Amino acid sequence: MIDERFLTHRLRSTSTAGILTGVVAVLLFGWRYLNERVWSWDLFAIAATFIAVKLALMAYYHFTD
């Protein structure tokens, strides 16, 4: 049996991992741009996707709650 605590821990860990991955992508993109003057389009795509999904979900939860 899976209890409610397991699902809560899974939700928290997935959320934290997603946020941390997005923040690391943004920071690494900035680091590469500032130090090497290189636009890393793959990191930009990851960072932009993270920001777009986060803002879209925040808006969705705000208007449907």
Summary of the structure (lengths in Angstrom):
residues: 65
radius of gyration: 15.8
end to end distance: 30.2
largest distance: 52.8
contacts: 140
relative contact order: 0.10
helix: 88%
strand: 0%
